[in-house]
């Protein structure tokens, strides 16, 4: 090992993102290494960061104390291409607005021109600085209901409800390897692949997970879940029609 001061914690092979993250947090808490004024940084293994990344996160926290600091992400192969820059969350209707696309047109320069910080309504786990105080108030990530996908969204929505703002530090960029992700709902998929994705732990459209999120966070509960699934099924149907048209037009 190149870094002798790094502690590697062995998992069981079935922890997924949430269990693995909680394993690390429980370890540092149990060792007495995490005081109230300390932080936990979550960072995915399919990302890269600049040498000054942690410095920019801590500087952002000093300017926005009492919050969770998140990171924008860009394509590792095209650093100008913005992939994430905050989300709008509607807990009454199943709609998550991708601000990288709608507000900044997937341009990192456009994000930079907006200022050093933006407030988001949820944050992803790939580059998130969390004060220990947050865990003291809302607990760890919910590994019972969210083993993998939506765990970070659930956690940050819960934190925001508890009074912790979610702030994105524009300078704290994460370089994302886009080909290392799981099922992409926008890519062409057969009916069999789509059906498998509805129950796959690697899929963002896993319906048990979306049910758990709806009943935990939306005032509409089951109605929110039903509308969410209709949105997913309708979106896939429209894409299938589009793909069929492209094939027949050749």
Secondary structure as a PSIPRED ss2 file (coil, helix, strand):
# PSIPRED VFORMAT (PSIPRED V4.0)

   1 X C   1.000  0.000  0.000
   2 X C   1.000  0.000  0.000
   3 X C   1.000  0.000  0.000
   4 X C   1.000  0.000  0.000
   5 X C   1.000  0.000  0.000
   6 X C   1.000  0.000  0.000
   7 X C   1.000  0.000  0.000
   8 X C   1.000  0.000  0.000
   9 X C   1.000  0.000  0.000
  10 X C   1.000  0.000  0.000
  11 X C   1.000  0.000  0.000
  12 X C   1.000  0.000  0.000
  13 X C   1.000  0.000  0.000
  14 X C   1.000  0.000  0.000
  15 X C   1.000  0.000  0.000
  16 X H   0.000  1.000  0.000
  17 X H   0.000  1.000  0.000
  18 X H   0.000  1.000  0.000
  19 X H   0.000  1.000  0.000
  20 X H   0.000  1.000  0.000
  21 X H   0.000  1.000  0.000
  22 X H   0.000  1.000  0.000
  23 X H   0.000  1.000  0.000
  24 X H   0.000  1.000  0.000
  25 X H   0.000  1.000  0.000
  26 X H   0.000  1.000  0.000
  27 X H   0.000  1.000  0.000
  28 X H   0.000  1.000  0.000
  29 X H   0.000  1.000  0.000
  30 X H   0.000  1.000  0.000
  31 X C   1.000  0.000  0.000
  32 X C   1.000  0.000  0.000
  33 X C   1.000  0.000  0.000
  34 X C   1.000  0.000  0.000
  35 X C   1.000  0.000  0.000
  36 X C   1.000  0.000  0.000
  37 X C   1.000  0.000  0.000
  38 X C   1.000  0.000  0.000
  39 X E   0.000  0.000  1.000
  40 X E   0.000  0.000  1.000
  41 X E   0.000  0.000  1.000
  42 X E   0.000  0.000  1.000
  43 X C   1.000  0.000  0.000
  44 X C   1.000  0.000  0.000
  45 X C   1.000  0.000  0.000
  46 X C   1.000  0.000  0.000
  47 X E   0.000  0.000  1.000
  48 X E   0.000  0.000  1.000
  49 X E   0.000  0.000  1.000
  50 X C   1.000  0.000  0.000
  51 X C   1.000  0.000  0.000
  52 X C   1.000  0.000  0.000
  53 X H   0.000  1.000  0.000
  54 X H   0.000  1.000  0.000
  55 X H   0.000  1.000  0.000
  56 X H   0.000  1.000  0.000
  57 X H   0.000  1.000  0.000
  58 X H   0.000  1.000  0.000
  59 X H   0.000  1.000  0.000
  60 X H   0.000  1.000  0.000
  61 X H   0.000  1.000  0.000
  62 X H   0.000  1.000  0.000
  63 X H   0.000  1.000  0.000
  64 X C   1.000  0.000  0.000
  65 X C   1.000  0.000  0.000
  66 X C   1.000  0.000  0.000
  67 X C   1.000  0.000  0.000
  68 X E   0.000  0.000  1.000
  69 X E   0.000  0.000  1.000
  70 X E   0.000  0.000  1.000
  71 X E   0.000  0.000  1.000
  72 X E   0.000  0.000  1.000
  73 X E   0.000  0.000  1.000
  74 X E   0.000  0.000  1.000
  75 X E   0.000  0.000  1.000
  76 X C   1.000  0.000  0.000
  77 X C   1.000  0.000  0.000
  78 X E   0.000  0.000  1.000
  79 X E   0.000  0.000  1.000
  80 X E   0.000  0.000  1.000
  81 X E   0.000  0.000  1.000
  82 X E   0.000  0.000  1.000
  83 X E   0.000  0.000  1.000
  84 X E   0.000  0.000  1.000
  85 X C   1.000  0.000  0.000
  86 X C   1.000  0.000  0.000
  87 X E   0.000  0.000  1.000
  88 X E   0.000  0.000  1.000
  89 X E   0.000  0.000  1.000
  90 X E   0.000  0.000  1.000
  91 X C   1.000  0.000  0.000
  92 X C   1.000  0.000  0.000
  93 X C   1.000  0.000  0.000
  94 X C   1.000  0.000  0.000
  95 X E   0.000  0.000  1.000
  96 X E   0.000  0.000  1.000
  97 X E   0.000  0.000  1.000
  98 X E   0.000  0.000  1.000
  99 X H   0.000  1.000  0.000
 100 X H   0.000  1.000  0.000
 101 X H   0.000  1.000  0.000
 102 X H   0.000  1.000  0.000
 103 X C   1.000  0.000  0.000
 104 X C   1.000  0.000  0.000
 105 X C   1.000  0.000  0.000
 106 X C   1.000  0.000  0.000
 107 X E   0.000  0.000  1.000
 108 X H   0.000  1.000  0.000
 109 X H   0.000  1.000  0.000
 110 X H   0.000  1.000  0.000
 111 X H   0.000  1.000  0.000
 112 X H   0.000  1.000  0.000
 113 X H   0.000  1.000  0.000
 114 X C   1.000  0.000  0.000
 115 X C   1.000  0.000  0.000
 116 X C   1.000  0.000  0.000
 117 X E   0.000  0.000  1.000
 118 X E   0.000  0.000  1.000
 119 X E   0.000  0.000  1.000
 120 X C   1.000  0.000  0.000
 121 X C   1.000  0.000  0.000
 122 X C   1.000  0.000  0.000
 123 X C   1.000  0.000  0.000
 124 X C   1.000  0.000  0.000
 125 X C   1.000  0.000  0.000
 126 X C   1.000  0.000  0.000
 127 X C   1.000  0.000  0.000
 128 X E   0.000  0.000  1.000
 129 X E   0.000  0.000  1.000
 130 X E   0.000  0.000  1.000
 131 X E   0.000  0.000  1.000
 132 X H   0.000  1.000  0.000
 133 X H   0.000  1.000  0.000
 134 X H   0.000  1.000  0.000
 135 X H   0.000  1.000  0.000
 136 X H   0.000  1.000  0.000
 137 X H   0.000  1.000  0.000
 138 X H   0.000  1.000  0.000
 139 X C   1.000  0.000  0.000
 140 X C   1.000  0.000  0.000
 141 X C   1.000  0.000  0.000
 142 X C   1.000  0.000  0.000
 143 X C   1.000  0.000  0.000
 144 X C   1.000  0.000  0.000
 145 X C   1.000  0.000  0.000
 146 X C   1.000  0.000  0.000
 147 X C   1.000  0.000  0.000
 148 X C   1.000  0.000  0.000
 149 X C   1.000  0.000  0.000
 150 X C   1.000  0.000  0.000
 151 X H   0.000  1.000  0.000
 152 X H   0.000  1.000  0.000
 153 X H   0.000  1.000  0.000
 154 X H   0.000  1.000  0.000
 155 X H   0.000  1.000  0.000
 156 X H   0.000  1.000  0.000
 157 X H   0.000  1.000  0.000
 158 X H   0.000  1.000  0.000
 159 X H   0.000  1.000  0.000
 160 X H   0.000  1.000  0.000
 161 X H   0.000  1.000  0.000
 162 X C   1.000  0.000  0.000
 163 X C   1.000  0.000  0.000
 164 X C   1.000  0.000  0.000
 165 X C   1.000  0.000  0.000
 166 X E   0.000  0.000  1.000
 167 X E   0.000  0.000  1.000
 168 X E   0.000  0.000  1.000
 169 X E   0.000  0.000  1.000
 170 X E   0.000  0.000  1.000
 171 X E   0.000  0.000  1.000
 172 X E   0.000  0.000  1.000
 173 X E   0.000  0.000  1.000
 174 X E   0.000  0.000  1.000
 175 X E   0.000  0.000  1.000
 176 X E   0.000  0.000  1.000
 177 X C   1.000  0.000  0.000
 178 X H   0.000  1.000  0.000
 179 X H   0.000  1.000  0.000
 180 X H   0.000  1.000  0.000
 181 X C   1.000  0.000  0.000
 182 X C   1.000  0.000  0.000
 183 X E   0.000  0.000  1.000
 184 X C   1.000  0.000  0.000
 185 X C   1.000  0.000  0.000
 186 X C   1.000  0.000  0.000
 187 X C   1.000  0.000  0.000
 188 X C   1.000  0.000  0.000
 189 X C   1.000  0.000  0.000
 190 X C   1.000  0.000  0.000
 191 X H   0.000  1.000  0.000
 192 X H   0.000  1.000  0.000
 193 X H   0.000  1.000  0.000
 194 X H   0.000  1.000  0.000
 195 X H   0.000  1.000  0.000
 196 X H   0.000  1.000  0.000
 197 X H   0.000  1.000  0.000
 198 X C   1.000  0.000  0.000
 199 X C   1.000  0.000  0.000
 200 X C   1.000  0.000  0.000
 201 X C   1.000  0.000  0.000
 202 X C   1.000  0.000  0.000
 203 X E   0.000  0.000  1.000
 204 X C   1.000  0.000  0.000
 205 X C   1.000  0.000  0.000
 206 X C   1.000  0.000  0.000
 207 X H   0.000  1.000  0.000
 208 X H   0.000  1.000  0.000
 209 X H   0.000  1.000  0.000
 210 X H   0.000  1.000  0.000
 211 X H   0.000  1.000  0.000
 212 X H   0.000  1.000  0.000
 213 X H   0.000  1.000  0.000
 214 X H   0.000  1.000  0.000
 215 X H   0.000  1.000  0.000
 216 X H   0.000  1.000  0.000
 217 X H   0.000  1.000  0.000
 218 X C   1.000  0.000  0.000
 219 X C   1.000  0.000  0.000
 220 X C   1.000  0.000  0.000
 221 X C   1.000  0.000  0.000
 222 X H   0.000  1.000  0.000
 223 X H   0.000  1.000  0.000
 224 X H   0.000  1.000  0.000
 225 X H   0.000  1.000  0.000
 226 X H   0.000  1.000  0.000
 227 X H   0.000  1.000  0.000
 228 X H   0.000  1.000  0.000
 229 X H   0.000  1.000  0.000
 230 X H   0.000  1.000  0.000
 231 X H   0.000  1.000  0.000
 232 X H   0.000  1.000  0.000
 233 X H   0.000  1.000  0.000
 234 X H   0.000  1.000  0.000
 235 X H   0.000  1.000  0.000
 236 X H   0.000  1.000  0.000
 237 X H   0.000  1.000  0.000
 238 X H   0.000  1.000  0.000
 239 X H   0.000  1.000  0.000
 240 X H   0.000  1.000  0.000
 241 X H   0.000  1.000  0.000
 242 X H   0.000  1.000  0.000
 243 X H   0.000  1.000  0.000
 244 X H   0.000  1.000  0.000
 245 X H   0.000  1.000  0.000
 246 X H   0.000  1.000  0.000
 247 X H   0.000  1.000  0.000
 248 X H   0.000  1.000  0.000
 249 X C   1.000  0.000  0.000
 250 X C   1.000  0.000  0.000
